[in-house]
């Protein structure tokens, strides 16, 4: 009898501990650019669909952006002020990385998504936005800071620095190729091939870069190849779990190829290092053990209604079926608040909920150089710049420390 009671008590204790995370809401964090006015901050909370007093909030300063951007980005790209905001949601394993951006003109959703895999992130939903146009090169700092807050775990510093370097290099390549899809597709496909094959030598990585560029129909210059090679040699030295980032990387490259209307068929013969192959085998062995115990936990949690959340099936604008993913916070934004012609881009187009926005700078019918500070109460149509010698407006015609007028800021590319 005593043994029976003890067994029952042990089962009850185990069962009550397992569903705790299953019943808990998915954790979320909002980061706010320190140099936004209060009205603009309020507008961003409204855009995200959250109340400031009901979500974890972190303020991001320009000094924090400089920690990662100095030495990687130009002074003009770093700027002197921080306006970008981000909304981060932790998601279940296997959901991948889903990103939506608004009013960031030098980066797009796919560019940020592939960069987050480099930072060592496998699953999360992200909305990165500003109440007015900025470059977006500093948005990554807030996203990484929020992810660490939401998960309670610190990311590897080397991977964070590498992710920042990759984002800047990809945005610069996009400007040179005049195509974000081509730049992001090439970087993502090369990275996927390097990680999957275990390539480490300069010869093998260079071979991958040339083969991928050819598949995308791009003739890279020697300098562009050198830039990509430098980053990918660093990627090759990291210990990435390919199985965990595979779906995100393939999704990004597949979408880029579709948007570019190309048939992406990569079959690159790269020799693998035996030592690295052995590490991969051992890693998969221990991963299998972990998956086994996780399945037991999910089974018990399922008995009490705490299994994995049912994921909503979504369709994109072409009415083609996509993977069943939990897009969560990406569906909570109100794009209409941004005003006509705002740049909104998403790794899943079904999350774009306004017909008045555009998905790229090129789609805008008016030249941004003609746009000035309108004094809009919500800051939705205020044009701002976070770059060197530019103006950070706050919807009231104010100027920066250099005393430059808001109208002058629109003459230069908006930076952050």
The 8 nearest C-alpha neighbors of each residue, nearest first, counted from 0:
[[1, 3, 2, 4, 5, 6, 7, 8],
 [0, 2, 4, 3, 5, 6, 7, 8],
 [3, 1, 5, 0, 4, 6, 7, 8],
 [4, 2, 0, 6, 1, 5, 7, 8],
 [5, 3, 7, 1, 6, 2, 8, 0],
 [4, 6, 2, 8, 3, 7, 1, 9],
 [7, 5, 9, 3, 4, 8, 2, 10],
 [6, 8, 4, 10, 9, 5, 11, 3],
 [9, 7, 11, 5, 6, 10, 12, 4],
 [8, 10, 6, 12, 7, 11, 5, 13],
 [11, 9, 7, 13, 8, 12, 14, 6],
 [12, 10, 8, 14, 13, 9, 15, 7],
 [11, 13, 9, 15, 10, 14, 8, 16],
 [14, 12, 10, 16, 11, 15, 9, 17],
 [13, 15, 11, 17, 16, 12, 10, 299],
 [16, 14, 12, 13, 17, 11, 18, 19],
 [15, 17, 13, 14, 19, 18, 12, 11],
 [16, 18, 14, 19, 15, 296, 300, 13],
 [19, 17, 21, 300, 20, 305, 16, 22],
 [20, 18, 21, 22, 17, 16, 23, 15],
 [21, 19, 23, 18, 22, 17, 24, 305],
 [22, 20, 18, 305, 19, 23, 306, 300],
 [21, 23, 20, 19, 305, 18, 24, 304],
 [22, 24, 20, 21, 19, 25, 26, 18],
 [25, 23, 26, 22, 20, 21, 27, 89],
 [24, 26, 89, 23, 27, 88, 90, 91],
 [27, 25, 89, 88, 149, 24, 28, 150],
 [28, 26, 88, 87, 149, 25, 89, 54],
 [29, 27, 55, 87, 145, 86, 56, 149],
 [28, 30, 86, 56, 85, 55, 57, 87],
 [31, 29, 57, 85, 84, 58, 56, 141],
 [32, 30, 84, 58, 59, 33, 57, 29],
 [31, 33, 82, 81, 83, 59, 84, 34],
 [32, 34, 60, 59, 58, 35, 81, 31],
 [35, 33, 81, 32, 82, 80, 36, 60],
 [36, 34, 82, 33, 32, 39, 40, 37],
 [35, 37, 39, 38, 393, 40, 34, 394],
 [36, 38, 40, 39, 41, 35, 42, 393],
 [39, 37, 41, 36, 40, 377, 42, 376],
 [38, 40, 42, 36, 41, 37, 378, 35],
 [39, 41, 37, 43, 42, 38, 35, 36],
 [42, 40, 38, 44, 39, 43, 37, 45],
 [41, 43, 39, 45, 40, 44, 377, 46],
 [44, 42, 46, 40, 45, 41, 47, 39],
 [45, 43, 47, 41, 46, 49, 42, 48],
 [44, 46, 48, 42, 43, 47, 49, 41],
 [47, 45, 43, 333, 332, 48, 44, 42],
 [46, 48, 332, 44, 45, 49, 43, 331],
 [47, 49, 45, 46, 331, 332, 44, 50],
 [50, 48, 44, 47, 45, 51, 54, 53],
 [51, 49, 53, 52, 44, 54, 48, 45],
 [50, 52, 53, 54, 44, 49, 56, 55],
 [53, 51, 50, 54, 55, 56, 49, 44],
 [52, 54, 50, 51, 55, 49, 56, 28],
 [53, 55, 52, 51, 56, 28, 50, 27],
 [54, 56, 28, 29, 57, 27, 53, 51],
 [57, 55, 29, 30, 28, 54, 58, 51],
 [58, 56, 30, 29, 31, 59, 55, 145],
 [57, 59, 31, 30, 33, 32, 60, 56],
 [60, 58, 32, 33, 31, 141, 30, 57],
 [61, 59, 33, 62, 63, 81, 32, 58],
 [60, 62, 64, 81, 63, 80, 79, 65],
 [63, 61, 65, 60, 64, 66, 59, 79],
 [64, 62, 66, 65, 61, 60, 59, 140],
 [65, 63, 61, 66, 62, 140, 67, 137],
 [64, 66, 68, 62, 69, 67, 63, 61],
 [65, 67, 63, 64, 68, 69, 62, 61],
 [68, 66, 65, 64, 69, 160, 163, 140],
 [67, 69, 65, 71, 72, 66, 64, 70],
 [70, 68, 65, 71, 67, 72, 66, 73],
 [69, 71, 72, 68, 73, 67, 65, 74],
 [72, 70, 68, 69, 164, 73, 167, 67],
 [73, 71, 68, 76, 69, 70, 167, 77],
 [72, 74, 76, 75, 77, 71, 69, 70],
 [73, 75, 77, 76, 78, 387, 72, 386],
 [74, 76, 387, 386, 78, 73, 77, 414],
 [77, 75, 73, 414, 74, 386, 78, 415],
 [78, 76, 74, 415, 75, 386, 73, 72],
 [386, 79, 77, 385, 387, 415, 75, 76],
 [78, 80, 385, 61, 386, 77, 387, 81],
 [81, 79, 61, 385, 78, 34, 82, 415],
 [80, 82, 32, 61, 34, 60, 33, 83],
 [81, 83, 32, 35, 34, 129, 84, 80],
 [84, 82, 129, 32, 138, 128, 81, 135],
 [85, 83, 31, 30, 128, 32, 127, 129],
 [86, 84, 127, 30, 126, 29, 142, 128],
 [85, 87, 29, 126, 125, 28, 30, 127],
 [88, 86, 125, 28, 27, 124, 29, 85],
 [89, 87, 27, 124, 123, 26, 90, 125],
 [88, 90, 123, 26, 25, 27, 124, 149],
 [91, 89, 123, 122, 88, 94, 92, 25],
 [92, 90, 94, 93, 122, 89, 307, 123],
 [91, 93, 94, 122, 90, 95, 121, 243],
 [92, 94, 95, 91, 122, 243, 121, 246],
 [95, 93, 92, 122, 91, 324, 90, 325],
 [94, 96, 122, 93, 247, 121, 123, 97],
 [95, 97, 123, 122, 124, 112, 247, 121],
 [96, 98, 124, 346, 125, 123, 95, 112],
 [99, 97, 125, 108, 346, 345, 126, 124],
 [98, 100, 345, 126, 108, 344, 125, 329],
 [101, 99, 127, 344, 128, 126, 108, 343],
 [100, 102, 343, 128, 342, 103, 129, 127],
 [103, 101, 132, 342, 129, 131, 128, 341],
 [104, 102, 135, 134, 133, 101, 132, 105],
 [103, 105, 134, 106, 102, 133, 360, 132],
 [106, 104, 134, 170, 103, 135, 107, 136],
 [107, 105, 104, 170, 135, 110, 103, 136],
 [106, 108, 110, 109, 344, 111, 100, 105],
 [107, 109, 98, 345, 111, 99, 110, 100],
 [110, 108, 112, 111, 107, 346, 251, 113],
 [109, 111, 107, 108, 112, 113, 183, 106],
 [110, 112, 114, 108, 109, 113, 115, 107],
 [113, 111, 109, 115, 114, 110, 96, 98],
 [112, 114, 116, 115, 110, 111, 109, 187],
 [115, 113, 111, 117, 162, 116, 112, 166],
 [116, 114, 118, 112, 117, 113, 120, 111],
 [115, 117, 120, 119, 118, 113, 114, 121],
 [118, 116, 114, 162, 115, 119, 158, 113],
 [117, 119, 158, 159, 115, 162, 116, 120],
 [118, 120, 116, 117, 121, 158, 115, 154],
 [121, 119, 116, 115, 118, 122, 117, 123],
 [120, 122, 244, 95, 116, 243, 96, 119],
 [121, 123, 95, 96, 90, 94, 92, 120],
 [124, 122, 89, 96, 90, 88, 125, 95],
 [123, 125, 97, 88, 87, 96, 98, 89],
 [126, 124, 98, 87, 86, 97, 99, 127],
 [125, 127, 99, 86, 85, 100, 98, 329],
 [128, 126, 85, 100, 84, 125, 99, 101],
 [127, 129, 101, 84, 100, 83, 102, 85],
 [128, 130, 83, 131, 102, 84, 82, 101],
 [131, 129, 379, 378, 39, 43, 337, 128],
 [132, 130, 382, 129, 381, 102, 379, 383],
 [131, 133, 102, 382, 103, 383, 129, 413],
 [134, 132, 413, 414, 103, 135, 415, 384],
 [133, 135, 414, 105, 104, 103, 415, 413],
 [134, 136, 103, 138, 137, 133, 415, 106],
 [135, 137, 138, 134, 415, 167, 76, 139],
 [136, 138, 135, 139, 415, 140, 64, 77],
 [139, 137, 135, 140, 83, 141, 136, 142],
 [138, 140, 142, 141, 137, 143, 136, 163],
 [141, 139, 143, 138, 142, 64, 137, 144],
 [140, 142, 144, 139, 143, 138, 30, 145],
 [141, 143, 139, 145, 144, 140, 85, 146],
 [144, 142, 146, 140, 145, 141, 139, 147],
 [143, 145, 141, 147, 142, 146, 140, 148],
 [146, 144, 148, 142, 143, 147, 28, 141],
 [147, 145, 143, 149, 148, 144, 150, 142],
 [146, 148, 152, 153, 150, 144, 145, 151],
 [149, 147, 145, 151, 146, 150, 144, 152],
 [148, 150, 146, 147, 151, 26, 145, 27],
 [151, 149, 152, 147, 148, 146, 89, 26],
 [150, 152, 148, 147, 149, 153, 146, 145],
 [153, 151, 147, 150, 154, 148, 149, 146],
 [154, 152, 147, 155, 151, 148, 150, 156],
 [153, 155, 156, 152, 147, 119, 159, 118],
 [154, 156, 158, 157, 159, 153, 118, 119],
 [157, 155, 159, 158, 154, 160, 153, 118],
 [156, 158, 160, 159, 155, 161, 118, 162],
 [157, 159, 118, 161, 155, 160, 156, 162],
 [160, 158, 118, 162, 156, 161, 157, 155],
 [159, 161, 163, 157, 162, 158, 67, 156],
 [160, 162, 158, 164, 159, 163, 165, 157],
 [163, 161, 165, 159, 118, 117, 114, 164],
 [164, 162, 166, 160, 165, 161, 159, 167],
 [163, 165, 161, 167, 162, 166, 71, 168],
 [164, 166, 162, 168, 163, 167, 169, 161],
 [167, 165, 169, 163, 168, 164, 114, 170],
 [166, 168, 170, 164, 169, 165, 171, 163],
 [169, 167, 165, 171, 166, 170, 172, 164],
 [170, 168, 172, 166, 171, 167, 165, 182],
 [169, 171, 173, 167, 172, 168, 106, 105],
 [172, 170, 174, 168, 173, 169, 167, 175],
 [173, 171, 175, 169, 174, 170, 182, 176],
 [174, 172, 179, 182, 170, 178, 176, 171],
 [173, 175, 177, 171, 172, 176, 170, 178],
 [174, 176, 172, 173, 177, 171, 178, 170],
 [177, 175, 173, 178, 174, 172, 182, 181],
 [178, 176, 174, 175, 173, 179, 172, 181],
 [177, 179, 173, 176, 181, 180, 182, 174],
 [178, 180, 173, 182, 181, 183, 177, 170],
 [181, 179, 255, 183, 178, 182, 184, 259],
 [182, 180, 184, 178, 179, 183, 185, 255],
 [181, 183, 173, 179, 185, 184, 180, 172],
 [184, 182, 186, 180, 185, 110, 181, 179],
 [183, 185, 252, 181, 187, 255, 182, 186],
 [184, 186, 188, 182, 187, 183, 189, 181],
 [187, 185, 183, 189, 184, 188, 190, 182],
 [188, 186, 190, 184, 189, 185, 183, 191],
 [187, 189, 191, 185, 190, 186, 184, 252],
 [190, 188, 192, 186, 191, 187, 208, 185],
 [191, 189, 187, 193, 188, 192, 186, 194],
 [190, 192, 188, 194, 189, 193, 195, 187],
 [191, 193, 189, 195, 190, 194, 196, 188],
 [194, 192, 190, 198, 196, 191, 195, 197],
 [195, 193, 197, 191, 192, 196, 190, 235],
 [194, 196, 192, 197, 193, 191, 241, 198],
 [197, 195, 198, 193, 194, 192, 271, 269],
 [196, 198, 194, 271, 195, 193, 199, 275],
 [197, 199, 193, 196, 203, 271, 200, 204],
 [200, 198, 235, 197, 232, 201, 204, 203],
 [201, 199, 202, 203, 198, 204, 232, 205],
 [202, 200, 204, 203, 205, 199, 232, 228],
 [201, 203, 205, 200, 204, 206, 199, 207],
 [204, 202, 206, 200, 205, 201, 198, 269],
 [203, 205, 207, 201, 206, 202, 208, 200],
 [206, 204, 208, 202, 207, 203, 201, 209],
 [205, 207, 203, 204, 209, 208, 202, 210],
 [208, 206, 204, 210, 205, 209, 211, 189],
 [209, 207, 205, 211, 206, 210, 189, 212],
 [208, 210, 212, 206, 207, 211, 213, 205],
 [211, 209, 213, 207, 212, 208, 206, 214],
 [210, 212, 214, 208, 213, 209, 207, 185],
 [213, 211, 217, 215, 209, 214, 210, 208],
 [212, 214, 216, 210, 215, 211, 217, 209],
 [215, 213, 211, 212, 216, 263, 210, 264],
 [216, 214, 212, 213, 217, 211, 181, 261],
 [215, 217, 213, 214, 212, 218, 261, 211],
 [216, 218, 212, 215, 213, 219, 214, 181],
 [219, 217, 220, 212, 216, 213, 209, 215],
 [220, 218, 223, 217, 224, 221, 212, 209],
 [219, 221, 223, 222, 224, 218, 225, 217],
 [220, 222, 224, 223, 225, 219, 226, 218],
 [221, 223, 225, 220, 224, 226, 219, 227],
 [222, 224, 226, 220, 225, 221, 219, 227],
 [225, 223, 221, 227, 226, 222, 228, 220],
 [224, 226, 222, 228, 223, 227, 221, 229],
 [227, 225, 223, 229, 224, 228, 222, 230],
 [228, 226, 224, 230, 229, 225, 231, 223],
 [229, 227, 225, 231, 226, 230, 224, 232],
 [230, 228, 226, 227, 232, 231, 225, 233],
 [231, 229, 233, 227, 228, 232, 234, 165],
 [230, 232, 234, 228, 233, 229, 235, 227],
 [231, 233, 235, 234, 229, 230, 228, 199],
 [232, 234, 231, 236, 230, 235, 229, 237],
 [233, 235, 231, 237, 236, 232, 230, 190],
 [236, 234, 232, 233, 199, 237, 231, 194],
 [235, 237, 233, 234, 232, 238, 199, 231],
 [238, 236, 234, 235, 239, 233, 158, 157],
 [237, 239, 240, 236, 235, 234, 194, 241],
 [240, 238, 241, 237, 194, 119, 244, 117],
 [241, 239, 243, 242, 238, 244, 194, 245],
 [240, 242, 244, 243, 245, 239, 195, 194],
 [243, 241, 245, 240, 244, 246, 195, 239],
 [242, 244, 241, 240, 245, 121, 93, 246],
 [245, 243, 241, 247, 246, 242, 121, 248],
 [244, 246, 242, 248, 247, 241, 243, 249],
 [247, 245, 249, 248, 244, 250, 95, 243],
 [248, 246, 250, 244, 95, 245, 249, 96],
 [249, 247, 251, 245, 250, 246, 187, 244],
 [248, 250, 252, 246, 251, 247, 253, 245],
 [249, 251, 247, 253, 248, 252, 246, 254],
 [250, 252, 248, 254, 249, 253, 109, 255],
 [253, 251, 184, 255, 249, 254, 250, 188],
 [252, 254, 256, 250, 255, 251, 249, 257],
 [255, 253, 257, 251, 256, 252, 250, 258],
 [256, 254, 252, 258, 180, 257, 184, 253],
 [257, 255, 259, 253, 261, 254, 258, 260],
 [256, 258, 260, 254, 259, 255, 253, 261],
 [257, 259, 255, 260, 256, 254, 180, 261],
 [258, 260, 256, 257, 261, 255, 180, 181],
 [261, 259, 257, 258, 256, 262, 255, 263],
 [262, 260, 256, 259, 263, 257, 215, 258],
 [263, 261, 264, 256, 260, 214, 257, 215],
 [262, 264, 261, 214, 256, 265, 215, 253],
 [265, 263, 262, 266, 214, 211, 261, 267],
 [264, 266, 267, 263, 211, 214, 210, 192],
 [265, 267, 264, 268, 210, 269, 211, 192],
 [266, 268, 265, 269, 207, 210, 192, 206],
 [267, 269, 266, 270, 207, 196, 203, 206],
 [270, 268, 267, 203, 271, 196, 198, 207],
 [269, 271, 272, 268, 198, 196, 203, 197],
 [272, 270, 197, 198, 196, 273, 269, 276],
 [271, 273, 275, 274, 276, 270, 197, 198],
 [272, 274, 276, 275, 277, 271, 278, 270],
 [275, 273, 277, 276, 272, 278, 271, 279],
 [274, 276, 278, 272, 277, 273, 279, 197],
 [275, 277, 273, 279, 274, 278, 272, 280],
 [276, 278, 280, 274, 275, 279, 273, 281],
 [279, 277, 275, 281, 276, 280, 282, 274],
 [278, 280, 282, 276, 277, 281, 283, 275],
 [281, 279, 277, 283, 282, 278, 284, 276],
 [282, 280, 284, 278, 283, 279, 277, 285],
 [281, 283, 279, 280, 284, 285, 278, 286],
 [282, 284, 286, 280, 281, 285, 287, 279],
 [283, 285, 281, 287, 282, 286, 280, 288],
 [286, 284, 288, 287, 282, 283, 289, 281],
 [285, 287, 283, 289, 288, 284, 282, 290],
 [288, 286, 290, 284, 285, 289, 283, 291],
 [289, 287, 285, 291, 286, 290, 292, 284],
 [288, 290, 286, 291, 287, 292, 293, 285],
 [289, 291, 293, 287, 288, 292, 294, 286],
 [292, 290, 288, 294, 289, 293, 287, 295],
 [293, 291, 295, 294, 289, 290, 296, 288],
 [292, 294, 290, 296, 295, 291, 289, 297],
 [295, 293, 297, 291, 296, 292, 290, 298],
 [296, 294, 298, 292, 293, 297, 299, 291],
 [295, 297, 293, 299, 294, 298, 300, 17],
 [296, 298, 300, 294, 295, 299, 306, 301],
 [299, 297, 301, 295, 296, 300, 294, 302],
 [298, 300, 302, 296, 301, 297, 295, 14],
 [301, 299, 305, 297, 18, 306, 302, 303],
 [302, 300, 306, 304, 298, 305, 303, 299],
 [301, 303, 299, 300, 304, 298, 305, 306],
 [302, 304, 301, 300, 305, 299, 18, 306],
 [305, 303, 301, 302, 306, 300, 22, 21],
 [304, 306, 300, 21, 301, 303, 22, 18],
 [305, 307, 301, 300, 297, 304, 21, 308],
 [308, 306, 309, 305, 21, 297, 91, 301],
 [309, 307, 310, 306, 305, 325, 91, 21],
 [308, 310, 307, 311, 325, 306, 323, 324],
 [309, 311, 325, 324, 323, 308, 312, 326],
 [312, 310, 323, 325, 324, 313, 309, 326],
 [311, 313, 323, 310, 324, 322, 314, 321],
 [312, 314, 321, 311, 320, 349, 315, 323],
 [315, 313, 320, 318, 319, 321, 349, 316],
 [314, 316, 349, 348, 318, 317, 319, 347],
 [317, 315, 318, 348, 349, 314, 319, 347],
 [316, 318, 319, 315, 314, 320, 348, 349],
 [319, 317, 315, 316, 314, 320, 321, 313],
 [318, 320, 317, 314, 315, 321, 316, 313],
 [319, 321, 314, 318, 313, 322, 315, 312],
 [322, 320, 314, 313, 323, 319, 312, 315],
 [321, 323, 324, 312, 320, 313, 314, 311],
 [324, 322, 312, 310, 311, 321, 313, 325],
 [325, 323, 310, 326, 322, 94, 311, 312],
 [324, 326, 310, 327, 311, 94, 323, 90],
 [327, 325, 329, 324, 328, 330, 124, 97],
 [326, 328, 325, 329, 330, 124, 331, 88],
 [329, 327, 331, 330, 326, 124, 88, 332],
 [330, 328, 327, 331, 326, 350, 332, 99],
 [329, 331, 328, 350, 332, 327, 326, 351],
 [332, 330, 328, 329, 48, 47, 333, 327],
 [331, 333, 47, 46, 48, 330, 334, 329],
 [334, 332, 46, 335, 336, 331, 352, 47],
 [333, 335, 336, 353, 337, 352, 332, 46],
 [334, 336, 337, 333, 353, 338, 355, 352],
 [337, 335, 334, 338, 333, 46, 379, 42],
 [338, 336, 379, 335, 334, 341, 130, 380],
 [337, 339, 336, 335, 341, 379, 380, 340],
 [340, 338, 355, 341, 356, 337, 335, 380],
 [339, 341, 356, 357, 363, 355, 342, 338],
 [342, 340, 356, 339, 337, 102, 338, 357],
 [341, 343, 102, 357, 358, 101, 359, 356],
 [344, 342, 101, 358, 100, 357, 356, 341],
 [343, 345, 358, 100, 99, 108, 107, 101],
 [346, 344, 99, 347, 108, 348, 98, 100],
 [345, 347, 98, 108, 109, 97, 348, 99],
 [348, 346, 345, 349, 350, 315, 97, 98],
 [347, 349, 315, 350, 345, 351, 346, 316],
 [348, 350, 315, 347, 351, 314, 316, 313],
 [349, 351, 330, 348, 329, 352, 347, 345],
 [352, 350, 349, 348, 353, 334, 345, 343],
 [353, 351, 350, 334, 354, 333, 349, 335],
 [352, 354, 355, 334, 335, 351, 356, 333],
 [353, 355, 356, 352, 357, 335, 351, 339],
 [356, 354, 339, 353, 340, 357, 335, 338],
 [357, 355, 340, 341, 354, 339, 342, 353],
 [358, 356, 342, 359, 340, 343, 362, 341],
 [357, 359, 344, 343, 342, 356, 362, 360],
 [360, 358, 361, 362, 357, 342, 344, 343],
 [359, 361, 362, 363, 104, 342, 358, 357],
 [360, 362, 359, 363, 364, 358, 357, 366],
 [363, 361, 360, 359, 357, 364, 358, 340],
 [364, 362, 361, 365, 360, 340, 357, 366],
 [363, 365, 362, 366, 340, 361, 360, 367],
 [366, 364, 363, 367, 369, 370, 340, 368],
 [365, 367, 368, 369, 364, 363, 370, 360],
 [366, 368, 370, 369, 365, 409, 410, 382],
 [369, 367, 409, 410, 366, 370, 411, 371],
 [368, 370, 367, 366, 371, 409, 365, 410],
 [371, 369, 367, 368, 409, 382, 372, 366],
 [372, 370, 406, 382, 373, 369, 409, 405],
 [371, 373, 381, 374, 382, 396, 405, 394],
 [374, 372, 375, 381, 371, 380, 394, 396],
 [373, 375, 394, 395, 372, 376, 396, 381],
 [376, 374, 378, 373, 377, 394, 380, 379],
 [375, 377, 378, 374, 394, 38, 379, 39],
 [378, 376, 379, 375, 42, 39, 38, 394],
 [377, 379, 375, 381, 394, 39, 376, 380],
 [380, 378, 337, 130, 377, 381, 131, 338],
 [381, 379, 378, 131, 382, 338, 375, 373],
 [382, 380, 372, 378, 131, 394, 379, 373],
 [381, 383, 131, 372, 132, 371, 380, 370],
 [384, 382, 391, 392, 131, 132, 381, 390],
 [383, 385, 413, 414, 391, 390, 389, 386],
 [384, 386, 415, 414, 78, 80, 391, 79],
 [78, 387, 385, 414, 75, 415, 389, 76],
 [386, 388, 75, 78, 389, 74, 79, 385],
 [387, 389, 386, 390, 401, 75, 403, 78],
 [390, 388, 408, 386, 387, 384, 385, 391],
 [389, 391, 408, 384, 399, 405, 398, 392],
 [390, 392, 383, 384, 385, 399, 398, 393],
 [393, 391, 383, 397, 394, 390, 405, 398],
 [394, 392, 395, 36, 397, 35, 391, 396],
 [393, 395, 374, 378, 381, 392, 375, 396],
 [396, 394, 374, 397, 393, 392, 372, 373],
 [395, 397, 394, 372, 405, 392, 374, 398],
 [398, 396, 395, 392, 393, 405, 399, 404],
 [397, 399, 402, 404, 403, 390, 405, 392],
 [400, 398, 402, 390, 401, 391, 403, 397],
 [399, 401, 402, 398, 403, 390, 391, 388],
 [402, 400, 399, 403, 388, 398, 390, 389],
 [403, 401, 398, 400, 399, 404, 390, 397],
 [404, 402, 401, 398, 390, 399, 405, 407],
 [403, 405, 407, 406, 398, 402, 390, 408],
 [406, 404, 408, 407, 390, 398, 392, 396],
 [405, 407, 371, 404, 408, 409, 372, 410],
 [408, 406, 404, 405, 409, 410, 403, 390],
 [409, 407, 389, 390, 405, 410, 406, 411],
 [408, 410, 368, 407, 411, 406, 371, 370],
 [409, 411, 368, 408, 407, 412, 406, 369],
 [412, 410, 409, 408, 413, 389, 368, 407],
 [413, 411, 414, 410, 409, 384, 134, 386],
 [412, 414, 384, 133, 134, 411, 385, 386],
 [415, 413, 386, 134, 385, 384, 133, 76],
 [414, 385, 78, 134, 386, 77, 133, 137]]
